Amino acid sequence: RSSDLGHHQPLARADQALAPLHRRGIDLAYTDSLDSLSAEGLRGYHALLVYANHPTIGRAQEQALRTFVSNGGGLVA
């Protein structure tokens, strides 16, 4: 996990949310790497929550996200 100096501060929000959600049976993983936005990176997840400071994603990342959602994956953005 790297430090996050952007205005959304997703790392800080993840740190606040992970434990309480885990106690309710919701398992979350945090990443700030756009490399995770791939077919391999999304494999095994039921949903993706986007709260980030990245203004754009690449075409391959967009296609991976579209495929993930088309195959039944959830997206919260």
Disulfide bonds with the S-S distance in Angstrom:
none
